[in-house]
Amino acid sequence: MIENTLHIGSYIMGALLTDAIFAPLNPSFTPYELEQICKWLQPKIIVCNKTNMETVKKVQSNLNFVIHEFSPPERQIKHKETLVMSDFDEFLASEILPSDPVMIICSSGTTGLPKGVVHSNFSILSALDYLTDSQLGTQNTDILLAYLPFYHLMGIISLFGNIYCGQKLIIMQKFKPQVFLNAVEEFKVNKMYIVPTVGLFLAQYDDIVNYDLSSLKEMICAGSMLSITTYKAIKAKLPNVDIRLAYGMSEINYTTITPPSSEYIGSVGQLITGCVGKVIDPETNEVLPAYKTGELCICSKSNFIGYYGNEKETLSTIDADGFVHTGDIVYYNENGDIFIVDRIKDLIKHKSFQVSPIELEAILLKHPSIADVGVIGVPDEKCGELPRAFVVLRNNVTAKENLRQELQEFVAEHVSPYKKLTGGVYFVNEIPKNPSGKILRRQLKAKYHVEE
């Protein structure tokens, strides 16, 4: 639970060498969010810093784990000095088998509860192998700017890739526009992974002409879809930068990428070497041909091995043939280019984060004024989607503007900033549901005229 720092690598390596499992967590978690995760994760040690120490202590009172406070060293320590200081004769590293779990990434699920995506030693090494594949073209001469959080799989892989591929890595604690651009200019960054939010910033920031970004040669965008409009705006400002699109998720890592120097046609590219995909009818599981929309399923060496302590969700996600059902509706053309159309799952994609509607609904239902609630994502050019709540009030409660604000603040007290109800609160008469009580979110959008 610490912000980006090179020293996270030390904790990861320490965990691997001692047969422990590393589980990166969002340092901005509230006590409520952290406690929900710790109940199923059952950590033995949590590493945090002074800024979130109180949050961790509040959770520790209900659970049994050790708190380790991270503080950066007072001076830089060189690798050679570390080797001299260390007594390796007294240390025996644990043996790690390919199938051994080594990392758990927290990911929201359709059940509304956070799930632990478990990756094995083999799946992580395979993901790193893909970095050196000719389709991704990772070189040891790359200078990479790492601003994506290291509790996100994209951030973790960039950190591991630095070690595995010998890249130079410039680390930012978090994304700050001017710091970001200054870093590219000062350190001659030539490659970076971006999310559409950063793409939109580059497209709209007029002062970008005041920075020397001539070293930048390639950007790979993933996390959610980059609009063609934004793509063209970036290219107009950075014509010499090759912008490539990729697709992946915590459970499967990167699985597709557009070819180098290709024109963006709205697809997320073709499957990378070693990945097998199929598009199926979600109802019948029939494998579909080109141009037919269905659910994308992926089988690759970098697939996760299951959800931590959640066999039911694991069996519903990984089929008998080893394919991970992504929940995304896609189609592909005769060239194998994959186009994302929709998604089966109800998760709200806010920037590169996943927000569970059910989690927000559970919080709102604790408010004494609310009888029923449905949460959906509404389109937003900057953030992808914004969480919006449709609320049915109790009979004795009157819909007032101050209540709308009160409900937004009520949720904000329990969640991280990206989960706030930035899409607003709307008072309605009913929430459409099926006979079993499941909210019909598509009908909710249609009923209240929310555009897809």
C-alpha positions in Angstrom: 0.0 0.0 0.0 2.6 2.5 -1.1 2.8 4.8 -4.0 5.1 4.1 -7.0 8.7 3.7 -6.0 11.6 1.6 -7.2 11.8 0.0 -3.8 8.5 -1.9 -4.5 10.8 -4.1 -6.6 12.7 -5.1 -3.4 9.5 -6.2 -1.7 8.4 -8.2 -4.8 11.8 -10.0 -5.0 11.8 -10.6 -1.3 8.4 -12.2 -1.5 9.5 -14.4 -4.4 12.7 -15.5 -2.7 10.9 -16.5 0.5 7.9 -18.3 -1.0 5.5 -15.6 -0.2 2.7 -14.2 -2.4 2.8 -10.5 -3.3 -0.5 -8.6 -3.4 -0.2 -5.0 -4.4 -3.0 -2.8 -3.0 -4.2 0.7 -3.8 -2.6 3.1 -1.3 -5.7 5.3 -1.4 -8.1 2.6 -0.1 -10.4 3.7 2.6 -10.7 1.6 5.8 -13.9 0.2 4.5 -12.4 -0.9 1.2 -9.3 -2.3 2.8 -11.2 -4.3 5.4 -13.4 -5.9 2.7 -10.3 -7.1 0.9 -8.4 -8.2 3.9 -11.3 -10.4 5.0 -10.7 -12.8 2.1 -7.0 -12.0 1.4 -5.9 -12.6 5.0 -2.5 -10.9 4.7 0.3 -11.7 7.1 2.1 -8.4 6.5 1.0 -5.0 5.0 3.5 -2.5 3.9 2.3 1.1 4.1 3.7 4.6 4.6 2.9 7.4 7.0 0.1 8.8 4.8 -2.0 5.7 5.1 -0.8 4.2 8.3 -3.9 5.2 10.2 -6.1 3.5 7.6 -4.2 0.3 8.0 -4.2 0.5 11.8 -8.1 0.8 11.8 -8.3 -2.4 9.8 -5.6 -4.2 11.9 -7.8 -3.9 15.0 -10.2 -6.4 13.5 -7.7 -8.6 11.7 -4.4 -10.2 12.5 -1.5 -9.0 10.4 1.8 -7.2 10.9 2.3 -3.6 9.8 5.6 -2.6 8.2 6.1 1.1 7.6 8.0 1.9 4.4 10.4 4.8 4.5 12.9 5.4 1.6 16.6 5.1 2.4 18.3 8.4 3.3 20.8 7.9 0.5 21.0 6.0 -2.8 22.4 2.5 -2.5 24.2 1.1 -5.6 23.7 -2.5 -6.7 27.4 -3.3 -6.1 27.2 -1.9 -2.6 24.2 -4.1 -1.9 26.1 -7.2 -3.0 29.0 -6.3 -0.7 26.7 -5.7 2.2 24.8 -8.9 1.8 25.8 -12.3 3.2 24.4 -14.7 0.7 26.1 -17.7 2.3 23.5 -17.6 5.1 20.5 -17.1 2.8 18.8 -20.0 1.0 16.1 -18.9 -1.5 12.9 -20.9 -1.6 12.3 -23.1 -4.7 9.5 -21.8 -6.9 7.7 -24.2 -9.2 6.1 -22.9 -12.4 2.6 -23.6 -11.1 3.2 -21.8 -7.7 1.1 -18.7 -7.1 3.3 -15.6 -6.8 1.0 -12.6 -7.2 -2.6 -11.6 -6.4 -4.1 -8.6 -8.2 -7.3 -7.1 -6.8 -10.0 -6.8 -9.4 -13.7 -6.0 -9.0 -16.1 -8.7 -10.2 -19.7 -9.0 -11.3 -20.7 -10.2 -7.8 -19.8 -6.7 -6.6 -17.1 -7.9 -4.2 -13.4 -7.5 -5.0 -11.8 -10.6 -6.3 -8.2 -11.7 -6.1 -6.7 -12.6 -9.5 -4.0 -15.2 -8.9 -1.0 -15.4 -11.2 1.5 -18.2 -11.2 5.2 -18.0 -11.6 4.7 -19.4 -15.1 2.0 -16.9 -16.1 4.1 -13.9 -15.0 7.2 -15.2 -16.8 5.1 -15.8 -19.9 3.7 -12.3 -19.8 7.3 -11.0 -19.6 8.3 -13.2 -22.5 5.6 -11.6 -24.6 7.3 -8.2 -24.0 10.3 -9.5 -25.9 8.2 -10.8 -28.8 8.7 -9.0 -32.1 5.1 -7.8 -32.1 5.7 -5.7 -28.9 9.3 -5.0 -29.8 10.6 -4.3 -26.4 14.3 -3.4 -26.5 16.9 -3.0 -23.7 17.6 0.5 -25.2 14.0 1.6 -24.3 13.6 4.4 -21.9 10.2 3.9 -20.3 8.2 6.4 -18.2 6.3 4.5 -15.5 3.5 6.6 -14.0 0.8 3.9 -14.0 0.2 2.7 -10.4 2.2 -0.4 -9.4 -0.9 -2.0 -7.9 -2.4 -2.1 -11.4 -1.2 -5.0 -13.7 0.0 -2.6 -16.4 2.2 -0.9 -13.8 3.5 -4.1 -12.4 4.4 -5.5 -15.8 6.3 -2.3 -16.7 8.3 -2.7 -13.4 9.0 -6.4 -14.0 9.8 -5.6 -17.7 12.5 -3.2 -16.5 14.2 -6.0 -14.6 13.5 -8.7 -17.3 14.4 -6.7 -20.4 17.0 -4.4 -19.1 15.1 -1.2 -19.9 15.8 2.1 -18.2 12.7 3.0 -16.1 11.8 6.5 -15.1 9.3 6.3 -12.1 6.7 8.8 -11.2 4.7 8.5 -8.0 1.5 9.5 -9.8 0.5 11.2 -13.0 1.0 15.0 -12.9 0.8 16.7 -16.4 3.8 19.1 -16.1 6.0 16.5 -14.3 5.0 13.9 -17.0 6.0 16.2 -19.9 9.2 17.4 -18.1 10.2 13.8 -17.5 9.8 12.9 -21.2 11.9 15.9 -22.2 14.7 15.6 -19.5 15.2 11.8 -19.7 14.6 11.4 -23.4 11.8 8.9 -22.9 11.2 7.0 -26.1 8.4 4.6 -25.2 5.4 4.6 -22.8 2.2 2.7 -21.9 -0.8 5.0 -21.7 -4.5 4.9 -20.8 -7.1 6.8 -22.8 -7.3 9.5 -20.0 -3.6 10.4 -20.7 -4.3 10.2 -24.4 -7.1 12.8 -24.0 -4.7 15.0 -22.0 -2.1 14.9 -24.8 -4.8 15.6 -27.4 -6.2 18.6 -25.6 -3.2 20.2 -23.9 -2.2 23.2 -26.0 1.1 23.9 -24.2 2.5 20.6 -25.3 4.3 22.6 -28.0 6.5 24.1 -25.3 8.1 20.8 -24.5 10.7 18.9 -26.6 9.1 15.4 -27.0 11.1 14.5 -30.0 12.6 11.4 -28.2 9.2 9.8 -27.9 8.7 7.2 -30.6 6.0 4.8 -29.4 2.9 4.8 -27.1 0.9 1.7 -26.4 -2.6 2.5 -25.2 -4.7 0.0 -23.1 -7.1 0.0 -20.2 -10.1 1.0 -22.3 -10.9 2.2 -25.8 -9.2 5.2 -27.3 -11.5 7.1 -29.6 -10.5 7.7 -33.2 -11.0 11.5 -32.6 -8.5 11.5 -29.7 -6.1 9.3 -31.7 -6.1 11.8 -34.6 -5.7 14.8 -32.2 -2.6 13.2 -30.7 -1.2 12.3 -34.1 -1.7 15.9 -35.2 0.5 17.1 -32.2 2.9 14.2 -32.2 3.1 13.0 -35.8 6.3 11.0 -35.3 4.9 8.9 -32.5 3.6 5.5 -33.3 0.4 5.0 -31.3 -0.6 1.4 -30.9 -3.7 -0.1 -29.3 -3.6 -3.2 -27.0 -6.2 -5.2 -25.2 -6.0 -7.2 -22.0 -7.3 -7.6 -18.5 -5.9 -8.6 -15.1 -6.9 -12.2 -15.8 -5.1 -12.6 -19.1 -2.5 -9.8 -19.4 -1.9 -8.3 -22.9 -3.4 -10.5 -25.6 -3.8 -8.2 -28.7 -1.9 -5.3 -30.2 -2.1 -3.3 -33.4 0.9 -3.6 -35.8 3.6 -1.0 -35.7 3.0 2.1 -37.9 -0.5 1.0 -38.8 -3.5 3.3 -39.3 -6.0 3.1 -36.5 -9.3 1.6 -37.7 -11.0 1.3 -34.3 -9.7 -2.2 -33.5 -7.5 -3.3 -30.6 -5.3 -5.3 -33.0 -4.6 -9.0 -33.5 -3.8 -11.7 -31.1 -0.1 -11.8 -30.1 2.1 -14.8 -30.6 1.1 -17.7 -28.2 -2.5 -16.5 -27.6 -5.5 -18.4 -28.9 -8.8 -16.7 -29.1 -12.4 -17.6 -30.0 -15.6 -15.7 -30.2 -18.6 -17.5 -28.9 -22.4 -17.1 -28.6 -22.8 -16.3 -24.8 -26.0 -18.3 -24.7 -25.1 -21.5 -26.7 -21.2 -21.4 -26.5 -21.2 -21.9 -30.3 -17.9 -20.7 -31.9 -18.7 -17.8 -34.2 -17.1 -16.8 -37.6 -15.8 -13.5 -38.7 -18.0 -10.4 -38.3 -20.4 -12.2 -35.9 -20.5 -10.6 -32.4 -20.0 -12.7 -29.4 -18.0 -13.1 -26.2 -14.2 -13.1 -26.5 -12.5 -16.0 -24.9 -8.7 -16.2 -24.5 -6.3 -19.1 -23.9 -2.6 -18.2 -23.4 0.4 -19.0 -21.2 -0.2 -15.8 -19.3 -3.7 -16.6 -18.2 -4.3 -16.4 -14.5 -4.9 -19.7 -12.5 -8.0 -18.6 -10.6 -9.7 -16.3 -8.2 -8.2 -16.5 -4.7 -10.5 -18.6 -2.4 -13.4 -18.3 -4.9 -13.8 -21.6 -6.8 -17.3 -20.7 -8.0 -16.1 -17.6 -9.9 -13.0 -19.4 -11.2 -15.1 -22.2 -12.7 -17.5 -19.7 -14.3 -14.6 -17.8 -15.9 -12.2 -20.5 -17.0 -13.9 -23.2 -19.1 -12.9 -26.8 -19.4 -10.6 -26.1 -22.4 -8.6 -23.5 -20.5 -10.2 -20.4 -22.1 -10.8 -17.3 -20.0 -14.2 -15.8 -20.7 -13.6 -12.1 -20.8 -17.2 -10.8 -20.6 -16.4 -8.5 -23.6 -18.6 -8.6 -26.7 -16.4 -8.4 -29.9 -16.2 -9.3 -33.5 -13.2 -9.9 -35.8 -12.6 -9.3 -39.5 -11.0 -11.5 -42.1 -7.5 -10.2 -41.1 -8.0 -11.2 -37.5 -8.4 -7.6 -36.2 -10.5 -7.6 -33.1 -13.2 -4.9 -32.5 -14.7 -4.3 -29.0 -18.4 -3.8 -29.2 -19.8 -4.0 -25.7 -19.4 -6.0 -22.5 -21.5 -8.6 -20.8 -20.3 -7.7 -17.4 -21.7 -4.6 -15.7 -18.5 -3.1 -14.5 -18.0 0.6 -15.0 -14.7 1.5 -16.6 -13.6 4.8 -15.1 -10.2 5.7 -16.6 -8.2 2.5 -16.2 -10.1 1.4 -13.1 -13.0 -0.9 -12.7 -15.9 0.2 -10.5 -18.5 -2.3 -9.3 -22.1 -1.0 -9.4 -23.1 -3.5 -6.8 -20.5 -2.3 -4.3 -21.9 1.3 -4.7 -25.5 0.1 -4.4 -24.6 -1.8 -1.2 -23.2 1.4 0.3 -26.2 3.5 -0.8 -28.7 1.1 0.6 -27.3 1.7 4.0 -28.6 5.3 3.9 -31.9 5.6 5.7 -33.6 7.6 2.9 -33.1 5.0 0.2 -35.6 2.2 -0.7 -33.9 1.0 -3.8 -31.0 1.9 -6.1 -29.4 1.1 -9.4 -25.9 2.2 -10.5 -24.7 2.4 -14.0 -21.9 4.0 -16.0 -22.6 7.0 -18.2 -20.3 7.9 -21.1 -17.7 10.6 -20.5 -15.0 11.6 -23.0 -12.3 12.2 -20.4 -12.9 9.3 -18.0 -14.6 6.7 -20.2 -17.5 6.3 -17.8 -18.8 8.0 -14.7 -20.8 6.2 -12.0 -24.4 7.4 -11.8 -27.0 6.3 -9.2 -30.7 6.1 -9.8 -32.4 6.2 -6.4 -35.9 5.3 -5.2 -36.6 7.1 -2.0 -38.6 5.8 0.9 -42.3 6.9 1.1 -41.7 9.5 3.8 -38.7 11.1 2.1 -39.0 14.1 -0.3 -36.6 14.5 -3.2 -34.5 17.7 -2.6 -31.3 19.0 -4.1 -29.5 18.9 -0.7 -30.4 15.2 -0.4 -28.8 14.6 -3.8 -25.5 16.2 -2.5 -25.8 14.3 0.8 -26.0 11.0 -1.0 -22.9 11.8 -3.1 -21.0 12.7 0.0 -22.2 9.6 1.8 -20.7 7.4 -0.9 -17.5 9.5 -1.0 -16.9 8.8 2.6 -16.6 5.1 1.9 -14.8 4.8 -1.4 -11.7 5.9 -3.4 -12.0 9.0 -5.6 -12.6 7.1 -8.8 -15.6 5.4 -7.3 -17.5 8.6 -6.4 -20.8 9.3 -8.0 -19.4 11.8 -10.4 -22.2 10.9 -12.9 -24.7 12.3 -10.4 -27.7 11.1 -8.4 -31.2 10.9 -10.0 -34.4 10.3 -8.2 -36.8 7.8 -9.9 -39.9 5.8 -9.2 -38.6 2.3 -9.8 -35.6 0.2 -10.7 -36.2 -2.4 -13.5 -35.4 -5.9 -12.4 -36.0 -9.5 -13.6 -38.0 -12.0 -11.7 -35.0 -13.1 -9.6 -34.4 -9.5 -8.5 -31.3 -8.8 -10.7 -31.2 -5.2 -11.9 -31.7 -4.9 -15.7 -29.1 -2.3 -16.3 -29.7 -2.0 -20.0 -33.3 -1.3 -19.4 -32.3 1.2 -16.7 -30.3 3.0 -19.3 -33.1 2.9 -21.9 -35.8 3.9 -19.4 -34.0 7.0 -18.3 -32.5 7.8 -21.8 -28.8 7.2 -21.0 -26.9 6.9 -24.2 -24.4 4.0 -24.6 
